[in-house]
Amino acid sequence: MDPLGFVFKLLLFIACEQEHSITDTGINRKAKELNDSAMTIMITMKNDSVIENALELLDSSLIIQPYYRVAWKNKIALLFLAGKYNEAIINIEKLTTLYANDADAHVMAGILLQTTGDTVAAQWMFLKAPVLYKTLHPHLPIVSNPLACSETNYIICLKLLQQDTEANRLFATVEKLETNNERKEFIHLLSQLTGRELLEMMKKGR
């Protein structure tokens, strides 16, 4: 996989949130439809015009519901794919300000900073995220069944901190619990990379 495509897929993977009903989450139905439409057309075709169309849909979603985290995260991933790195950084900074306890947002911020060469700031984000994950899931590093996306993201963060032995031990458990085949394949790919290789892949992703 090319580094740019890999980092984009990693950002989207981390942006994943558990599926809940709109009633349970308070997500506006139209905002969700616009977010889902943006990601559907991105999966169908990846070129510059499609990326811009998808970004417009996500902006419309965020106008309706400014605090819609999934749309924020998808927008940030698409800005990265479009080569709009400064905009991606600005938006992830806004997101981590709006949601200071969102561990996934901090990992995404670390990845973007690592990709753009600010390795010191990236490391700080990677160090902060596990503390936030353990606040959300006090049982970590024991993963739950059914599996939460944020638990898998916690393991990715361990890998980014080059705690390879512990990360790979947990990835082996997660692979067995993950029911989505596409996510399972990506988890397996991540388990085959060392933390150093993963960080180097990000540096090449820009």
C-alpha positions as CSV (number, residue, x, y, z in Angstrom):
1,M,0.0,0.0,0.0
2,D,1.3,3.5,-0.9
3,P,2.1,5.6,2.2
4,L,-0.5,8.3,1.4
5,G,-3.3,5.7,1.0
6,F,-2.1,3.9,4.1
7,V,-2.2,7.0,6.3
8,F,-5.6,8.0,4.9
9,K,-7.0,4.6,5.7
10,L,-5.4,4.7,9.2
11,L,-7.1,8.1,9.9
12,L,-10.5,6.8,8.8
13,F,-10.0,3.6,10.8
14,I,-9.3,5.6,13.9
15,A,-12.3,7.9,13.1
16,C,-14.6,4.9,13.4
17,E,-17.2,5.2,16.2
18,Q,-19.6,2.5,17.4
19,E,-22.9,2.3,15.6
20,H,-25.8,3.7,17.7
21,S,-29.2,4.8,16.8
22,I,-29.7,8.5,16.0
23,T,-32.0,8.8,19.0
24,D,-29.3,7.4,21.4
25,T,-26.6,9.7,20.2
26,G,-28.5,12.9,19.5
27,I,-27.1,13.0,16.0
28,N,-29.2,15.1,13.5
29,R,-30.6,12.8,10.8
30,K,-29.8,15.1,8.0
31,A,-26.3,15.7,9.3
32,K,-25.7,12.0,9.4
33,E,-27.0,11.5,5.9
34,L,-24.7,14.2,4.5
35,N,-21.7,12.6,6.3
36,D,-22.6,9.1,5.1
37,S,-23.1,10.4,1.5
38,A,-19.6,12.0,1.6
39,M,-17.9,8.8,2.6
40,T,-19.9,6.7,0.1
41,I,-18.8,8.8,-2.9
42,M,-15.2,8.7,-1.5
43,I,-15.3,4.9,-1.5
44,T,-16.7,4.8,-5.0
45,M,-14.1,7.1,-6.6
46,K,-11.0,8.9,-5.3
47,N,-10.1,11.9,-7.4
48,D,-9.7,15.6,-6.7
49,S,-13.2,16.6,-7.8
50,V,-14.8,13.9,-5.7
51,I,-12.7,14.8,-2.7
52,E,-13.9,18.4,-3.0
53,N,-17.6,17.3,-3.3
54,A,-17.2,15.1,-0.3
55,L,-15.7,18.0,1.7
56,E,-18.6,20.2,0.8
57,L,-21.0,17.5,2.0
58,L,-19.1,17.3,5.3
59,D,-19.1,21.1,5.7
60,S,-22.9,21.1,5.2
61,S,-23.2,18.3,7.8
62,L,-21.2,20.4,10.3
63,I,-23.2,23.5,9.6
64,I,-26.3,21.5,10.7
65,Q,-24.5,19.9,13.7
66,P,-21.2,21.7,14.5
67,Y,-20.3,19.2,17.2
68,Y,-20.7,16.1,15.1
69,R,-17.4,14.3,15.8
70,V,-17.5,11.7,13.1
71,A,-18.0,14.3,10.4
72,W,-15.1,16.4,11.9
73,K,-12.8,13.3,11.8
74,N,-13.8,12.3,8.3
75,K,-13.3,15.9,7.1
76,I,-9.8,15.9,8.6
77,A,-8.9,12.7,6.9
78,L,-10.1,14.0,3.5
79,L,-8.2,17.3,4.0
80,F,-5.1,15.2,4.5
81,L,-5.8,13.1,1.4
82,A,-6.3,16.3,-0.6
83,G,-2.9,17.6,0.5
84,K,-4.4,20.4,2.5
85,Y,-2.1,19.6,5.5
86,N,-2.4,23.0,7.2
87,E,-6.2,22.9,7.1
88,A,-6.1,19.4,8.4
89,I,-3.9,20.5,11.3
90,I,-6.1,23.5,12.0
91,N,-9.2,21.4,12.1
92,I,-7.7,18.7,14.3
93,E,-6.7,21.4,16.7
94,K,-10.3,22.7,16.8
95,L,-11.5,19.2,17.4
96,T,-9.1,18.5,20.3
97,T,-10.2,21.8,21.8
98,L,-13.9,21.0,21.4
99,Y,-13.4,17.5,22.8
100,A,-10.3,17.6,25.1
101,N,-11.0,14.1,26.3
102,D,-11.4,12.5,22.9
103,A,-8.5,10.0,22.7
104,D,-9.1,9.1,19.1
105,A,-8.8,12.8,18.1
106,H,-5.5,13.0,19.9
107,V,-4.2,9.9,18.0
108,M,-5.3,11.5,14.7
109,A,-3.6,14.7,15.7
110,G,-0.4,12.8,16.4
111,I,-0.5,11.0,13.1
112,L,-1.0,14.3,11.2
113,L,1.8,16.0,13.2
114,Q,4.1,13.0,12.6
115,T,3.3,13.1,8.8
116,T,4.1,16.8,8.6
117,G,7.4,16.4,10.5
118,D,6.5,17.7,14.0
119,T,7.6,14.5,15.7
120,V,7.9,16.1,19.2
121,A,4.3,17.4,19.2
122,A,3.2,14.0,17.7
123,Q,4.9,12.1,20.5
124,W,3.1,14.3,23.1
125,M,-0.3,13.4,21.5
126,F,0.6,9.7,21.5
127,L,1.5,9.8,25.1
128,K,-1.6,11.7,26.2
129,A,-4.1,9.4,24.3
130,P,-3.6,6.1,26.4
131,V,-4.5,8.1,29.6
132,L,-7.7,9.2,27.9
133,Y,-8.5,5.7,26.6
134,K,-8.1,4.3,30.1
135,T,-10.4,6.9,31.5
136,L,-13.1,5.8,29.0
137,H,-12.3,2.1,29.4
138,P,-10.9,1.5,32.9
139,H,-10.6,-2.3,32.1
140,L,-7.8,-1.7,29.5
141,P,-5.5,-3.3,28.6
142,I,-8.0,-6.1,28.8
143,V,-10.3,-5.7,25.8
144,S,-14.1,-6.2,25.9
145,N,-16.4,-8.5,23.9
146,P,-18.1,-7.0,21.9
147,L,-15.2,-4.9,20.9
148,A,-15.2,-1.1,20.9
149,C,-13.4,0.8,18.1
150,S,-11.7,2.9,20.7
151,E,-10.2,-0.2,22.3
152,T,-8.5,-1.1,19.0
153,N,-7.3,2.5,18.6
154,Y,-5.7,2.2,22.1
155,I,-3.7,-0.7,20.8
156,I,-2.7,1.3,17.7
157,C,-1.5,4.1,20.0
158,L,0.7,1.6,21.9
159,K,2.2,0.6,18.5
160,L,2.9,4.2,17.7
161,L,4.7,4.5,21.1
162,Q,6.8,1.5,19.9
163,Q,5.4,-0.8,22.6
164,D,5.4,-3.5,20.0
165,T,5.3,-6.6,22.3
166,E,2.2,-5.5,24.2
167,A,0.5,-4.1,21.1
168,N,0.9,-7.3,19.2
169,R,-0.3,-9.4,22.1
170,L,-3.5,-7.4,22.2
171,F,-3.9,-7.3,18.4
172,A,-3.9,-11.1,18.5
173,T,-7.0,-11.0,20.8
174,V,-8.6,-8.2,18.8
175,E,-8.3,-10.1,15.5
176,K,-10.3,-12.9,17.0
177,L,-13.0,-10.6,18.3
178,E,-13.4,-8.3,15.3
179,T,-16.4,-9.2,13.2
180,N,-15.8,-6.8,10.3
181,N,-13.5,-8.5,7.7
182,E,-12.1,-5.3,6.3
183,R,-11.2,-4.0,9.7
184,K,-9.8,-7.5,10.6
185,E,-7.5,-7.4,7.6
186,F,-6.3,-3.9,8.5
187,I,-5.7,-4.9,12.1
188,H,-3.6,-7.8,10.8
189,L,-1.6,-5.5,8.6
190,L,-0.9,-3.2,11.6
191,S,0.2,-6.1,13.7
192,Q,2.8,-7.0,11.0
193,L,4.5,-3.6,11.2
194,T,6.8,-2.5,14.0
195,G,6.1,0.9,15.7
196,R,9.2,2.3,14.0
197,E,8.0,1.1,10.6
198,L,4.6,2.6,11.2
199,L,6.1,6.0,12.1
200,E,8.4,5.9,9.1
201,M,5.3,5.1,6.9
202,M,3.7,8.3,8.1
203,K,6.7,10.4,7.3
204,K,6.5,9.2,3.7
205,G,2.7,9.7,3.6
206,R,2.9,13.4,2.7
